[in-house]
């Protein structure tokens, strides 16, 4: 029997809009980003007001009017989001809120390469997120909108009542999105075929508990993104039950990926600890050992080429600012208990929550994503001795902050999604207000 491995490709677009400026460097009121196979292909933000290519082949293969029409489309969607944030704030009785609110939309498709070279639709995604919580999603199989919260039911009823909108959404996901995906895969074929093996580093970080130390295993610079990382104690693979923590797979600024796992142990532990990294895309299978003496490093940056550090400071400031501006009678419990596993103070890797390997807005409780940009070479010192040398995309699940790295180029950060090329002609389809 001949076994065929069908290669899959994906095209996703993400929009993020804030209800008001936050006065933090690099966080825009509106951002848009397109992702092809987890690589950014275009970008728009409310400050620069222009849709730009983020891959050379996009710039070379698509005509100037594509970008001009795309810019106008982004601007119209910026206004759509502004109107609908106001509608949702009023619906949720947040009209007098002094803190900003966030509305997001992610949509796109995944397809598999068939033996004849064509792409076949596998699944589609069209979902909305408000202040870090799932708000509304489209059930492609049944052709209806799904409202997981009471506040979204009004929008569901309204949009379900527009038959042409449901047909249009389903048709776009299953057909037009796949057509654009096929075109882009063809345009960027050589670039998408490039592979990069992981660099693997093992080191230690100090703990809040003087008698303990963190063992950290970092794999970075790899593509494609699928990777296996195992931290072992005397050849036994450690799990979450053993206290193992992970950042999961996150993007670097050069279209490669990184992942780091870490575990807290006693300094006096004489067990043999190792880290095994398997990257099937480049046939890499490597194991590295921690030495018998666990030397503490004051900062890992100089030992980790190509790494983009996980930082959560900016969004943390934003969330704290929101909390401080609420009345004491309505103030919720702290997002991060001082000594929780998610607290930056107790986690040397700056981990706040785990973004699922399926990507942004994954899982039953979607991440809150905030795009950021910093001017090049702007490097304020952050907690834990790390420096924010790169712009970041900040995410959080259930209100907890997480930082992802910058976009290529350094001048405009990982803003979230531009619209699908469907919108290049300026159409908003039949989508109505929420």
C-alpha positions, 0 to 999 in steps of 0.5 A: 500500500502507498501511504500519501501524506496530505500537506495542509495550508491555512489562511487566516485574518484577524482584526482587533479594535479598541474602544479608545486609545490607551496611551501605550506605545505601539498599541493601536486603536485598530489593527489588521493582519493576514497569516498564511501558514502562520506567516504574516503576509500583510498588515494594517493599523490605524496609525499608518492607515495603509495596507502593506505586504509583509512578504516580498512575493506578495509585493512582487505578485500583487498589483498596486491597486490590490493594496490601494483597494485593500487600504480602503477596505481596512479603513471601512472595517475600522469604522465598522468596528468602532460602531459595533464596540459602541453597540456592545458597550451599550448592550453590556451597560458599559457606556460610562466605562473609563477603561478600554474594551476590545473587539476581535474577529478572526476568519479564514480556512484550512485546506489539504493538498490533493494528489493532483496538486489542488487544495481541498477545503477542510475547515473554516473559522469565523468567530468574534471575541469581546474583552477576551471571551468568545462572543459569536462564531459561525457553524459552517456545517449547519450554516448558523451563528452560535452565541455562547453568551446571553449578550450575543443572542441578539446578534445571533438572531439578527444575523441568522435572520439574514439568509444571504449573510449565512450563505455568503459566509459559508460560501466564502469559507468553503470556496473563495477563501480556498481560492485565495489560499491556493493563489497565495500558496502558488505565489509563495511556494518557494518561501513556504517550502523553506525549512529551518532546524531548531537551535536547542539551549538548556539553562537555569533561572533563579526561583523565588524560593532560594532552595529551588531553581528553574530548569529551562529548555528552549528550542527556537528558530524552527520551521515548520512549527510542529515540534516535540519537546520532552523534559526528562528526570532520570529518563522519565518524561515530566508532565504537568503533574510534575510541575512542568510548564510550557509556553507552547509554540510561539512565533519569532520575528523571522517566520520561525517559531520557538517553544520553551518548557521549564520546571522548578526543582530543588537545587539539591536534586542530584537526578539526571535532567535532560531535554529531548527535541524532535523536529520531524520537518528537518529530521532533527532529534537531539538531547541535551543535558543539564550539568551537575552544577546548576549555574544561575544566569542573571539574564538568559538573553546573551545565551539565546541567539534568535530568541524573542522573549515573552513579555507581558508588561504592557498589557499587564499595565493596561489591565491594571489600569482598567481595574483601578478605574472601576468602582470598589463595589464592582471591582473583580478579584485580582487577575493574577494572585501574587503567588500564582503559577501565572504571576510574572514574579513567580515565573522566570519566563514571563509566562502568564497563560498558555496559547494553544498550539492551534494558534491565536483565539484557540480553545473554548475560551479565546485569547485576548490579543492586543497588537503592539509596536515599539520604535526600533532599538527602544529597550525598556528594562522589564521584570526579571531582568529581561528587555523588551527589545522587540515589539510584541503581540499581547494575548490573554485567556480569561483576562490573563496577559501573554506576550507574543513576538514582533512582526518582521521588519520591526517598524509595525508590530504584530497587529492582528489581521487584515481582512481576507483578500475577498475585501480587496474590492471594498465589499463588506458583504451583507454583514450588519451591525451587531 
